[in-house]
């Protein structure tokens, strides 16, 4: 043993001179003493076993914790158990078993050439639910390249997670979601020309979502729950985009002209209606005035007829006498008046004042 170890044990427990003498006499040139001789003899075996077990538990860590939004897949000697493990503490046998945590939260795949950061990028390492792919290039009906921007929300079905991972592996998203989305987008968009895509946007978005959902749900055990497929943008070639903008501008000009034409037509119709209203008003007023005159004439004729029917010879004679009396009274004042007799009638006499101007002046002075 090295000299430094001998010195350590000498300092730890010095030996007596008698022991040194005995050791020398026995021919032992070394004074080494085992450190286990200093251990207490009263330590129980079960305590040593517990300490060893705790040490092994700390080294191998035969447990794992499944968080909410996850399920655990227990693998025993390479075989996946069918029933997933829920959230909580779970134990397994090291070297023979292991537990694989799998995220079942809603995930998001975006297909876009925009490299701006997403809101969830900072949590990407914790949740693993955000992926960004390049926009999907698609050939339209005429062979022009169009880029389609999409956003797909989905989640792994917890009940079938062990079977899904066992069959599709860790890259199940690429095999199930990404491949189906790209396949459907190419099939749908390829039926239209680039000029038709902006006008048919709603129909295209609905067709993509319906077909992606059908193909994902048609898989055995429905491994994925598809939440939504959102068509974000259709990126057209620059020349096609410029042409569409020109067509849209021309259509807008035609629309403005049609609106102005319709406005002028409405104004003309309004003026015509006003003129017809004024004419109708005048006609009604004229008709009312004519009706008034006619009614008054009719009433006057009725009155005259009633008066004519009421006249009798005796009444006429009486009126003649009254009138003659008035003339007689007038002759007393104006003796120069002239009276012309008319044959018959209710007023048979005509009174004519025969005074001269001088007489009238004198009468006025008196």
NORJO-V661119 format. One record per helix or strand. SS is the DSSP state (H for helix, E for strand). FROM is the first residue (numbers start at 0). LEN is the number of residues. Records with the same first field share a line. If there is no record, write none. Layout:
SS=FROM-LEN, FROM-LEN
//
This chain:
H=2-10, 16-9, 34-4, 44-16, 118-9, 160-8, 171-18, 193-4, 200-17, 219-3, 237-73, 312-21, 356-9
E=62-4, 69-7, 78-2, 84-1, 87-4, 96-7, 106-5, 129-4, 135-4, 144-12, 223-12, 337-4, 348-4
//
